Structures are given as C-alpha cells and as structure tokens.
C-alpha cells in the first residue's frame, strides 16, 4: 500500500502552493472559500492539511479553520473542516478517509469541537466515530404588516469601495457575539467570503447604533442575517429601525437572545446538503436540541 506524508501550514512553500492551486483548477473549484483564501486572504487561522505522495504531489487537501466557538458565555477552541480536494488519479483510493483521520487525530486532544458543513467531507465523517449529524432549526417570528420602520437613517454599504470594505472587515474582527447561544470568532475570512458571495448588496450601516447589519427583504419576509458591532446592540430596537411596513415575518440567520419573544422554531427542512453539519463535540457541551449555527460562519 502506498504511503503518504502529512504536511500542513505550507504557506511559504512555493512548490506546495502551486500544487494546491493546480488541484483547485482541476477540481473546478471556482469562487469557493478555499480558492479565495489561498489566492487573496490567507491568514494565520487558516491551515491547509495535505497528503503528499513520494513524488511530492498533493493527492488530497482539506482546509482547517482554527477558531473560537462560544457556547453560552463560555469560549471553546474549535476547528471547522473546509473544502475536500482530491487528485483525479487518487479518487476511490480512500485517501479522503486517511487525511481526515490524521486531522481528527491531531486535533482531538487540543480542541473542544470539530465540525464541517462541507458536503464532500461529511460523506466521510458520517462513518467516523463520535461525529453526529445535527438537525438544525430555523428561528423566526411573526411581524405586524401594519407596523412601519422608525425612519432612522440607514446607509447601504458599497463593498467595492476599499475604505468601506475595510470598515466592515475590522467591525467583524472586533465584534461582539451575534448570538448569546452559539457564536464563533477568529473566522472573519469565512464571514467575509460569504458576505461577498451571497450578500454583497445587502450590507448596511446604522450610524445611530454604530452597527453593520446584513439583511434581505423578499416576499414580505425580512431576514436579518447578521449584526456586527463593537458594542452590544438591542436586537428589538434594530428590528424596529429596519423592518419595513408590509413585513409579515422576520427570520434570523442566528439564534437570537431571549429579548426576542414569541419565537417560531421549526426544523430546517430545505433538504440542502450544504446546510447539514457534522459535529464532534469533545468538550464544548453544545445543546443539540433546536440548534442553529450562524449562517455566515459556514465554510462551504
């Protein structure tokens, strides 16, 4: 059986960087987090892990995002597994399981939680011991369609403007937790990637609250995806400012705190594999009942 070497954090190795970029190209990994990170936004919290054969070829690669996971008021160490890439000639040779086992074995004694939203990775994690497939729930509440927004000034952000992009970046990096139930930090690159890919025209600044808010308003459903602010914002006050007349329901891209009452909590039945999470909870004590990980914290 062929033997492989595990390498990681090879940012300064030109050969392996070229290998990874070529692997992405062969996989057709366009506009993915992995591609964006390696080409433009590589930071210290992102570490690629790869299997290398005796020729020095990368045969499989998984991105590891080192981060903090907040469960209630407690900070835990966590890693999120992102973007499984496999060399064509090594597909169906179980290199995926070999690499993922090596990563899990390396981190299981130093972090409190390991998880993934990546559908290709999850195909293998479902057979790993101690990993659970988590059923998530959508949080929403009914809204009075006759209630008008307060009229406070709200400015739409232009993320093609480098100054405004930098403002958002620093706000995300130093923000308070978006959810008092479960939240993440140290993964600013994931959040920025998701904003740029899915919500680049939905970012707003509320000067009176010194908060940046990502929201959509489609078919009378107002969805508040995330909030970034250095100081704690009153979510109900923000909704009163932002939600327009005619809205019948407000949905949340995170689990809101108890200040939001009369919540409807229903299973996420969209059936999208990319919304499935596989979690190994080593010592974080995540309450898996009615859980929902923040939308923008998902590497995919």
Secondary structure, DSSP 8 states (H G I E B T S, - for coil): ----EEEE--TT-HHHHHHHHHHHHHHT-TT-HHHHIIIII--TTEEEEEEE-TTS-EEEEEEEEEEEEEETTEEEEEEEEEEEEE-GGGTTTTHHHHHHHHHHHHHTTT-SEEEE--HHHHHHHTTSTT-EEE-BEEEEEE--TT--------EE--TTSHHHHHHHHHHHHT---S-SSEEEES-HHHHHHHHHHH-TT-EEEEGGGTEEEEEEEETTEEEEEEEE-SS---HHHHHHHH--TT--EEEESS---TTS-S-EEEE-----GGG-EEEEESSS----TTB---GGG---
